[in-house]
């Protein structure tokens, strides 16, 4: 009994598998694009939060230094008053040393306060730049995410349709042949291959003349000895409708 119609099913399966693989790659690319923008937005927001936290710490430190500076200035005034009340040179020298030490500490605090002020200014400038970047990313997400999400849904719908066609084609094959197809497909991404000029079109291994002659009788199913794909011989392309972008079965 001829199994020529079943060979046509094998070709259909190969074309469907090719289209599914292409759509799955497109779907992965679309999802990655959405994910990349979301990750970039999250990274920018996280960086803004880190810098703002640093600004809060620096402003707290600056406030503490300003408080110390005010206390030092008060100590300088008290040291001057003490010098005015000195009764001898020893007391005057001690008061002078105290005044100089307080003034030194005051100058150090002033320098530290100035440095912090510069760092805070720079940090706020960085936040402004990052806020601009965040706004741009949000704009990109708002502009493209809807289109990308629509394309993802459309691609998922096309994939579901193609998988349905594959399941329908498989159901027409004997159970043992279905099992062979599924086992090879799981490992290699496709379960069938055309025979072209006596060779497997998938792995390019030449078939023995005897096996090729047996295949040409179309009385049973054969697998490639190398890649184990189910083999078929045909000269007629399979028409899967207007969405078909693969008119040959050569993978």
Secondary structure, DSSP 4 states (H G I P E B T S, - for coil): ---HHHHHHHHHHHHHHHHHHHHHHHHHHHHHHHHHHHHHHHHHHHHHHHHHHHHHHHHHHHHHHHHHHHHHHHHHHHHHHHHHT--SHHHHHHHHHHHHHHHHHHHHHHHHHHHHHHHHHHHHHHHHHHHHHHHHHHHHHHHHHHHHHHHHHHHHHHHHHHHHHHHHHHTTS-HHHHHHHHHHHHHHS--EEEEETTEETTT-PBPPHHHHHHHHTTSS-EE-TTT-PEEE--SS-----TT----S---
